[in-house]
Amino acid sequence: MEKDFKIAVLIDGENIPSAYVTEMMEEIAKYGVPTIKRIYGDWTNPKLKKWKVLLLANAITPIQQYSYTIGKNASDSAMIIDAMDILYSGKVNGFCLVSSDSDFTRLATRLREAGMTVYGMGEKKTPKPFFVACDKFIYIEILKSEEDSEEIEETPTKTSNGRTKNKIRKTKKVKKAALEKVTPKVVRLISATIADCADEDGWAFLGDVGALLQKKQPNFDTRNYGFLKLTPLINSIGRFEIERRENQKGRLKLIYVRKKGLNRESLNIL
């Protein structure tokens, strides 16, 4: 992504856990410069107390939106209105919508219609209509492979006067993010995409394969399966061969991939 690619980051504070804020901002920085960072919620609600400590550390501007109805997320309309104002200001090149709420599906679609690049971030429970409306969607669970949480244990103990009292002990418990399995459906998606990008010998440039995978399935991310890059994921499947070629313009080698067993004869090319 270009260094001057400016992104407006809009966070639904009532729909996203505060524990992931640092990892989210680091992830967003990979795609551009977050010049506008706003978070929406009813800050009179005690449930958002954890967010307040993190806002200054990450230079995120809180936007107050009172809840007009009990049980209804009040941030949606304020976030959508701000997004359209930012769009027409012409100050950014793209948006990052941080929410697991499908109510932002139409907003993502509208921003893309206006020529904006739209990144989405949310939990794995995010409905499909929302993540397919984005150019790329990242599950926040994969940004934090291990999460510390407190586990409370109560053990009965006797006091000096002979009475029984429960002693509370807090211990650290490590919770690992659950990884998805590389299912036959995922293998078929990768295989078909390689075929779509392949030359007459069946070889496909890995960069083109990755880009097309993202277009076909915006929530596709190798980290969902425990791999940092696409090369080791494809290599783990065992059905493809990988070839590294010299790059005449630089030191980095170009990586190509194709299905095993393919050659000019099997492709009926003379």
C-alpha positions in Angstrom: 0.0 0.0 0.0 1.2 3.5 -0.8 2.7 5.5 2.1 0.3 8.4 1.6 -2.8 6.2 1.5 -5.0 7.8 4.1 -7.5 5.8 6.0 -10.5 6.8 8.2 -10.8 4.4 11.1 -14.4 4.2 12.5 -14.9 1.9 15.5 -18.2 0.7 16.9 -17.2 0.8 20.5 -20.4 -1.0 21.7 -19.7 -4.0 19.4 -15.9 -4.6 19.6 -13.9 -5.8 22.7 -11.4 -3.2 23.9 -8.7 -5.9 24.4 -7.8 -5.9 20.7 -7.3 -2.1 20.2 -3.5 -2.2 20.1 -3.4 -5.1 17.6 -6.1 -3.5 15.5 -4.2 -0.2 15.1 -1.0 -2.1 14.2 -2.8 -4.1 11.6 -4.4 -1.0 10.1 -1.0 0.6 9.8 0.0 -2.1 7.3 -2.5 -0.8 4.8 -2.0 3.0 5.1 -1.9 6.0 7.4 -4.9 6.2 9.8 -5.4 10.0 9.7 -8.9 9.9 11.2 -9.6 7.7 14.2 -13.0 7.8 15.9 -14.9 5.5 18.2 -18.6 5.7 18.8 -20.7 4.8 21.8 -22.7 5.9 24.8 -19.8 6.8 27.1 -22.3 7.1 30.1 -22.6 3.4 29.9 -20.3 1.6 32.4 -19.7 -1.2 29.9 -17.5 1.1 27.9 -15.2 2.0 30.8 -12.4 -0.2 29.6 -12.2 1.7 26.3 -11.5 5.1 28.1 -8.1 4.1 29.3 -7.0 3.1 25.8 -8.3 6.1 23.8 -5.5 8.5 24.7 -2.8 5.9 24.2 -4.0 5.3 20.7 -5.1 8.9 19.8 -8.6 7.8 19.1 -11.4 10.4 19.4 -14.5 9.3 21.3 -17.8 10.4 19.8 -20.7 10.5 22.3 -24.0 9.0 21.1 -26.7 8.5 23.7 -28.8 5.3 23.6 -32.4 6.4 22.7 -33.8 2.9 23.1 -32.8 0.1 25.5 -31.1 -2.8 23.8 -30.4 -1.0 20.6 -26.9 0.0 19.4 -27.1 3.8 19.1 -23.7 4.2 17.5 -24.8 2.9 14.0 -26.5 6.1 12.7 -23.8 8.5 14.1 -21.0 6.3 12.5 -22.8 6.2 9.2 -23.4 9.9 9.1 -19.8 10.7 9.9 -18.6 8.2 7.3 -20.5 10.0 4.6 -19.3 13.4 5.7 -15.7 12.1 5.6 -16.3 10.6 2.2 -17.4 14.0 0.7 -14.6 15.9 2.4 -12.1 14.1 0.1 -9.5 13.8 2.8 -9.0 10.0 2.8 -8.5 7.3 0.3 -10.1 4.5 2.2 -12.0 3.4 5.3 -11.7 0.8 8.0 -15.0 -0.1 9.6 -14.5 -1.9 12.9 -17.6 -3.7 13.9 -19.3 -7.2 13.8 -22.7 -5.6 13.0 -24.3 -6.4 9.7 -26.0 -3.0 9.8 -22.9 -1.5 8.2 -23.2 -3.6 5.1 -24.9 -0.9 3.1 -22.3 1.7 4.3 -19.4 -0.5 3.1 -21.1 -1.0 -0.3 -21.8 2.7 -0.7 -18.2 3.7 0.1 -16.9 1.2 -2.4 -19.3 2.5 -5.0 -17.7 5.9 -4.4 -14.3 4.5 -5.3 -13.1 4.0 -1.7 -11.1 1.0 -0.5 -12.9 -0.5 2.5 -11.3 -2.7 5.1 -13.4 -4.4 7.7 -12.5 -5.7 11.1 -14.7 -7.7 13.4 -15.2 -10.9 15.3 -15.7 -14.3 13.6 -19.4 -14.0 14.4 -19.6 -11.2 11.8 -22.5 -12.0 9.3 -21.4 -12.8 5.7 -23.2 -9.9 4.1 -21.0 -7.4 5.9 -17.6 -9.0 5.3 -18.3 -9.7 1.6 -19.2 -6.0 1.2 -15.6 -5.0 2.1 -12.4 -5.3 0.0 -10.7 -7.1 2.8 -12.0 -8.3 6.2 -9.8 -9.3 9.1 -11.0 -11.2 12.1 -9.7 -9.6 15.2 -9.2 -13.0 17.0 -6.2 -13.8 14.8 -4.5 -10.5 15.7 -4.0 -11.8 19.2 -2.9 -15.4 19.3 -2.9 -15.6 23.0 -5.0 -13.6 25.4 -4.5 -13.4 29.2 -7.6 -13.6 31.3 -8.2 -13.9 35.0 -9.6 -17.1 36.5 -11.1 -16.8 40.0 -10.9 -19.7 42.4 -12.6 -19.8 45.8 -11.3 -22.1 48.5 -12.8 -22.5 52.0 -10.4 -21.6 54.8 -10.9 -21.3 58.6 -10.3 -18.0 60.4 -8.8 -17.5 63.8 -12.3 -17.6 65.5 -13.1 -21.0 63.9 -15.4 -19.7 61.2 -15.2 -20.8 57.6 -14.4 -18.2 54.9 -14.0 -18.4 51.2 -10.5 -17.3 50.1 -10.5 -15.8 46.6 -7.4 -16.4 44.5 -6.9 -14.9 41.0 -4.7 -16.8 38.5 -3.7 -16.0 35.0 -5.2 -18.2 32.3 -4.0 -18.2 28.7 -6.7 -18.4 26.1 -5.6 -19.3 22.6 -7.4 -18.2 19.5 -9.2 -21.1 17.7 -7.8 -21.8 14.3 -9.9 -22.8 11.3 -9.2 -26.1 9.5 -8.0 -26.2 5.9 -11.1 -27.9 4.5 -11.6 -29.4 1.0 -13.6 -26.2 0.2 -10.6 -24.0 1.0 -8.3 -26.3 -1.1 -10.8 -26.1 -4.0 -10.8 -22.3 -3.7 -7.0 -22.1 -3.8 -6.7 -24.6 -6.6 -9.3 -22.8 -8.8 -7.6 -19.5 -8.2 -4.2 -20.8 -9.2 -5.8 -22.2 -12.4 -7.3 -18.7 -13.1 -3.9 -17.0 -12.8 -1.9 -19.8 -14.5 0.1 -19.4 -17.7 0.2 -22.0 -20.5 2.5 -24.2 -18.4 0.2 -24.1 -15.4 2.4 -21.8 -13.3 0.8 -18.9 -11.5 2.6 -15.9 -9.8 1.8 -16.1 -6.1 1.2 -12.4 -5.8 -1.6 -12.6 -8.4 -3.0 -15.7 -6.6 -3.2 -13.8 -3.3 -4.8 -10.8 -4.8 -7.4 -12.8 -6.6 -8.2 -14.9 -3.5 -8.8 -11.6 -1.6 -11.3 -10.5 -4.3 -13.1 -13.8 -4.3 -13.3 -14.1 -0.6 -12.6 -10.8 1.4 -12.3 -12.7 4.7 -9.6 -15.0 3.4 -6.5 -14.7 5.6 -3.7 -17.3 6.0 -3.6 -16.4 9.7 -7.0 -17.9 10.1 -5.3 -21.3 9.5 -2.2 -20.6 11.5 0.1 -19.4 8.7 1.6 -16.0 8.5 2.0 -16.2 4.7 0.4 -17.8 1.7 3.4 -19.9 0.7 3.6 -22.1 3.8 -0.2 -22.5 3.7 -0.1 -23.8 0.1 2.9 -25.9 0.8 1.1 -27.6 3.8 -1.7 -28.8 1.5 0.7 -31.0 -0.4 -1.0 -30.8 -3.8 1.0 -28.0 -5.3 4.6 -27.4 -6.3 6.4 -24.1 -5.6 9.2 -22.6 -7.6 11.3 -19.6 -6.8 12.6 -17.6 -9.8 15.3 -15.0 -10.0 14.0 -11.4 -10.2 16.0 -9.4 -12.7 15.0 -6.1 -11.1 15.8 -6.9 -7.5 17.3 -9.3 -5.0 13.9 -10.8 -4.0 12.9 -14.0 -5.8 9.6 -14.4 -7.4 7.4 -17.3 -6.2 5.3 -19.3 -8.6 3.0 -22.2 -7.9 1.1 -24.8 -9.8 -0.8 -28.1 -9.3 1.5 -31.1 -9.0 1.8 -33.3 -12.1 1.1 -30.6 -14.6 3.2 -30.2 -17.7 2.8 -29.0 -21.3 1.7 -32.5 -22.4 -0.9 -32.9 -19.7 -2.2 -29.4 -20.7 -2.4 -30.5 -24.4 -0.1 -27.6 -25.4 2.5 -28.3 -28.1 
